[in-house]
Amino acid sequence: MNTRNARYERATKETDITVELNLDGSGKTEIATGMGFADHMLTLMAFWAGMDLKLTCKGDIEIDAHHSLEDIGLSLGHAMAEALGDKAGIGRVGNAKVPMDEALTEVCIDISGRPYLVYEDGPVPALIAGEEKDVWREFFKSVAQRAGMNLHVNFLYGRNGHHLLESAFKGFGLALRQAMALGREGVLSTKGSLD
């Protein structure tokens, strides 16, 4: 089987990002974003998705994490879309509900070509690893936009911000693994194509 891979580079006045992605990997990662917590979350996602991911980001983290996480999401989503190509043979839909100690999060995706994000983060504390919680919504929004996926992240309950985000990223990885898995003939759509 041919591997589905992509390389994407993005350079702006705020960030300089390189992504190398192999969807048919084994979960190997080399991630350096300048933000240890982001490295941890992206490593979890790739490992649970079973994809190989190399990602570097040099961003203006002296301001905050917002620009870096948003642009990492855009870059990762672009690489995913490129690696998926015409999406022929993929399962398209994936979902996972993952606990992490007291926290539980549900993630559902449809790689339909129509981007949309529903992000219910009620129990997530205002600050996680020194950053406002909203930077993570921006990350998921950016991934969904560029990858062309309908993405629902529902933090069901929990108290610890680390645990809540960890359950979300593991769930995202598992949902991606299902949705990107090959095993069907053609494109999974009654209309014959995915937007």
Secondary structure, 3 states (H helix, E strand, C coil): CCCCEEEEEEECCCEEEEEEEECCCCCCEEEECCCHHHHHHHHHHHHHHCCEEEEEEEECCCCCCHHHHHHHHHHHHHHHHHHHCCCCCECCEEEEEEEECCEEEEEEEECCCCCEEEEECCCCCCEECCEECHHHHHHHHHHHHHHCCEEEEEEEECCCHHHHHHHHHHHHHHHHHHHHCECCCCCCCCCCCCC
